[in-house]
């Protein structure tokens, strides 16, 4: 049985889907205005791992997993204006970059990837419904959600209203009935991306996007809603409120699952703080995507993850050892102890540690695959696409040995070893791998 920590309940709960043949999961995806940093990669890796576990448990076709793309946003508009190009160029560029980076980390594409700009109709319909139910109001070209109309507002974050207002960046505006009311629709300046609506030409607020897309693609109530810890308030609180009020009290999600921050030891990693490192920088620096994936899974998903060079190097060492053990193995059965660890609120550190005690290489390979590891053969892991320079030096050493010039052969071997290349002599000749 899978157990998940439900943020709203503040406890681990047995996971019981509404329909085991159609499990629904929605995760807040990227706002595509810049390159993703390693902290942005954590939810992608975490929920990809959860998706793998759900499919392993309930069947490959049991899960419908949606991860949205926010492709209309003030930051996108600002980035496009700075370059003097259309916002679609910015969003296309960084969506492609995001997908490339996440795929390099072994993250499978979600089943659905709704884009905000393609879902304006459902958003307008939901906003109109909220106005009709008395939960939203139009004022000066804006439409705002009336927080006071929802007696359950705050149930997810468990803060009282005054504390929520004190802890949030609340825009004070004369057209608001209450400072905590949040924007569902807002007018756009001349020349800025916008759509026609019953309240004037404009664009949606951030929070309404997810609620409308969830209803359009997955239904009024989904099984799992995921995202980073920083989204609990205000984003997910506001999502939950507007969906609940639009659907006569039906909850948006039956389980709310949130991952912790990646940090440099003190503050969370964020573009606004400037303390970021991107997967692309690490990949271009020579680290394989699986190394970064293992590093992201090395701490429990709800815990902070301090990102250090040592963590990445340790992850590489662990994977080197595991790849040596699965060399030449076919794929066997997933070890039950690994499944057990993952089923206990996605305890990836325990699951990773249990890989080390699996004796059968075929079972080890299958168990690692459940974590999104072992995407290639051992030879490929150690040698990559090969290296013609190294091949030539190995051939030179072989020729030296055949000429009984052992001093030259030993020198080449030692030089390669100093560069992190290990030679292995066998009946079929000499092979090499990176240390």
N, C-alpha and C positions, 0 to 999 in steps of 0.2 A: 504493500500500500504506500502510495506517495503522500508525504506530508509537506505542506508549504506554510511558511510563516505569512499570515495574513495581516497586513499593516492595519487594517481597520479593526480587526479583532484583537490585535496585539498578542497573538499567540500562534503557535503551529497548529494547523488544522488538517485532518485527513482530507485529501483531495478527492472530491466526488463530483465529477462533471455532470452537468444537466443531461447530456446525451453522450455516452462513451463513444458513439460512432461519429460524433461531430463535436469535438472539443474546440472551443474558440479562444484564441489568445491574441491580444492586441498590445503592441509595445510602441511607445512614442519614439519615433525615428528622428533623423537629423533635420535641422534647419540648414539648408544648403547654401551658405554664404561664404564658407571658408573650409579649409582642410580639417578633417576630424583629428582630434588629439587622442592620445592613448586612453584618456578617461572616457571619451565618447565611445571607444571600442568596448569598454567593459560591459555595458548592457547588451550590446550586440552579441558578444561571446557568451554571456551568462544565459540569455534567453534562447540562443541557438542551442546551448547545452540542455536547457529545460525542454525545448522542442524535441531534441533527440531522445530524451528520456521518455517523454509522453508517447512518442511514436513507437519506441521499443516496448512500452508497457501495454498500450492500447491498440497498436497496429499502425503500419506506415500511413494509411489513409485516414486515420482517426482525427488528425489535427488540421484546423484551418488557422494559419498563423499570419497575421497582418502587422506590418510595420510601415507607418506612414512616412511621407516626405513632405515637410513644410517648405513650400516653394513660393510663398508670398509672406513677406515679413519686412519690418522696418529696416533690419540689418541688411537684407537682400537689396532693398531699394537703395540704401545708402552705398552699398558696394558697387552697384550698377552705375549710380550717378558719379561715383569717384572715377570709374573707368570710362564713363561716357558711352556705355553699351546698354542693350536691352536686359532687363532682369532675367529673362529666359536664358541668356548666355551664361550668366553667373550660376544660375541653378543647374543648368545642364552640365557645366564644367565640374561643379563640386558634387553633384549627385554621382557622376561617373567616377570621380576620385574616391568618394566614400565607398561605393560598391567594390571598386578594385581593391581598396585597402582591406575591407572586411572579408572579401573572398580570400585574400592572401592569408588571413588569420583563420581560415577554415570555416567561416560563417556562411552557411547556405542562404541563398536568397529566400525571403519569406514567400508564402503562397500568394499574398496580396500586398501591393505597395501603392495604396491610394495617394494621389497627389492633391494637395489642397486646391490648386487652381482648377482641377478637373471636378471638384466636388462643391462648387459654389451653389448650385441648385439645391442640393440637400441641406446645406447650411441655411440658406434663406428660408426654406420650408420649416426647419426646426425653430429658427428665430421667430417666424410668424406664429408658430404654434405656442411658443412661450408667451408671446404677447397676448394671444387669445385666451390663455389659461390664467392670465394675470400675474405672470412671473417676470415679465420684462416690459420695458416702456421705451418709446421713442422720444428723443429730445435733441434738438439742434443738429439733425442729420445723423445722430448716433442712436444706437439701440443698446440699452444696458440691462443686465440681469439684476432684478431686485432681490438682493440678498435677504432682506427682511421678510420676503414672502416664503422663504424656505425654512421651516422650523428645525430641520435636520442639518442645516449648514454648519460645517465644522466637525461632522461625525468622523470623517476620515483622518484629519490631522489632530483632532481632539484638542483644539485650542478654543478658548472663548473668543468672542468676536473682537473685543478690545485688543487682546493679545495678537490676534491675526492681523489686525490693522496696523499695530505697532511694528510687527515683524515683516511687513510686506511693503513693496514700493507702490504705494497707493497714489494714483493720480487724483489730485484735488481739482474738481471742475464744477462750475456753477450749475451745469445741467444735470448733475447727479442728485438723486434724492438722498442718498447716503454715501459717505466716502468709500465704503466697501463695495458698492455696486461696480460690476466689471463690464467691460465692453464686449458686446456681441457683434456689432457692426459699427464701422466708423467711416466718415467721409474721407475721400482721397483728394489731395491737391491736384491742380490742373497738370496734366501730363504724367501723373503717377498711375501705375497699374490700378485698375478699378473695374467694377461691374455695376450694371443697373440693378436696383432693388426697389421695393416699395417705399424705402426711406431715403432714397436718393442714391446717386452714384457713389460707390465706395468699395470697401473691402472688409473681409471678416476679421474679427478679433481672433487671437490665437486659440483661446480655450474652446470655442465652438467647433473648430475644425475636427478634433478627435471625436467628439460626441456624434457629430453628423456622419462622419465616415464609419464609425462603429455601427451605427444604426443601419446605414445603407448597405454595408457589406457583411456584417456578422449578426445583427439583431439588436434588440433593445437591451438585453442582459447577456453579457458574455461570461465565460468561465474565469479567465485570468486577464487582468490588466497590469502591465509591467512598465517599468521605467526607473530612472535614477531617483535616489533619495531626495534630491533637490526639487523634484516635481510634485512631491506630496502636497505642498502648499506654495503658491496658490493653484497651480495648473490642474492637478488631479482633484483637488477639493472643488474647484469650479466646474470641471467636467462632470463630477459625480452629481453636483447640485442641479445643473441645467438638464442633465439626462433624466434624473429622478423626477424633476418637475415636468419635463416634457412627456413623461411616460406614466403619469398617474401614480407615482411612488415606486415604480419598479426600479431596482438597483441597476446601476450601470455594469457592475462587475461583482462576481461572487467571491473572488479572491483578488486582493491587491498585493502585488509583489514588487519590492523595491530593492535595488542594489546600492551599496555604499560607494563612497568616492574613491578615486585614485588620487594620491597626493604625493608631494615631495617631502613628506614628514611633518608638515605643519598645516598647510592650507590645501583645500581641494584644488585639483588642476582645472584651470579655466582660461579661456582666451582673454577674458577681461583682465585677469590678474597677470597675464603674460608668462605664467609659469607652466608652459606646455612643452610636451614632446610629442611628435606625431608618429603614428605607425609607419608612415612613408619614410621619415628620417631614419627610423630604426631598420627598416627593410633595406633601404639604400645603403645603410651602414654595414650590411652583411648579415644581419640576423634573419633567420627564417621565420616565416609567419607562425609556425607551430611553437617556436620558442616563445614568442610574444603571447600566444594563446595560453600556453601552460603557465606563464607568469601571471596572466590575468585570472587564471583559475586556482592559483596557489593559495589564495586566502578565501575564506568563506565569503560568498557574494554579498552578504549584509554587512561585512566588516570593512573598515578602511583598508586600503591597499597602498602602502608606501612604495613608490616606484623608485628603484635604485639599479645601478649597473650590476651590483652583486646579485640582485634578484634575477635579472635576465641571464647572467652567466650561470647561475645555479640551475635555471630552467634548461639551458642548453646542455649542461652536464647530465642532468637527469634524462633528457631525451636521447642523448648519445648512448647512454647505457641501455635504455629500453630498445632502441633501434638495433643495437648489436644482438640483443636477445631474440628479436623477431626475424632476424635475417633468414630469408628463404622460407618463412612459415606461410602456410595457407591461413585462411580465416576460420577460426573455430567458434566456440560458444562464448557468450559474454559471461564472465564470472559473477556468480550471485552476490558475492560480498561487495563488488563494485556497484552493482545495481542497488543493493541495500543502502550503501553510503549515499548515493545520489538521491534515492527515494526519501532520505531523511533531510528534507529541506535543502536539497542540492548541495550536499556536503562534499564539495570537490576536493578539498585537501585530504580528507580521509580516503576518497576514491583513488586519488593519485598515489597515496601511500600504499594502498592495497594492490596496485599494479605490480609493485615490487615483489610481492609474495606469490604471484601466479606462476606456477611451474611450467605449464604447457605454453610454448610460444604462440601456437594458434589461438588459444584462449586469450593470451595477453594481447595479441593483435586485435581481436574482436572487442575486448574490453576497452582498450585505448581508443578504438574507433568510436565508441559510445561517447567519449569525451571530446571527439573531434580531432583526435591525434592519428598518427600513422597514415598520413595522406599519400605517402609514396613508399617505394622500396628502400631497403637499407642502403644499397649502393648509391641510389639517387640522393639519399639524405647526406651521406658522407662526401660524395663527389660532386653533387649537383649536376650541372650539364657537362661536366668534364672541363679539362684545361689542357690545351694543346702544348703549352709550355712545360707543364709538369709531365705530360706524356712523353715529350721529347727527352726530358732529363732522365726519366725512368728507362727509356730505350738506351740512352747513353750509358747508364749504369749497367744495364744488361750486357751491352757490348763490352764494357770494361771487364765484367766478370768472365765473359767468354774468352777474353784475351788474357785472363788471369792477372789483370791489373786491379788487385783487390784494394789497393790504397785509394785509387780513384773511385771505385765503387763505394767504399766506405765514406769517402768525403761527400759524394753526392747524396748518399743516404742521410748523413748527419746534417747537411745543408737543408735538405727538405724537411727533416724533423724539426729543425730550428724555425722553419716557416709554418709549422703546424701540419705538415703532411707526413703521414705514416705509411711506410712500405710494408707489404706482406708478401713474402716469397712462398710460392706453392708449386705443386706439380704442373699447373697450367701456366706458370710464369709469375711475374710480379704484378700485384695490384696495389692501388694506393687509395687512401681515404684521408679526409681531413680530421684532425684530432678533435 
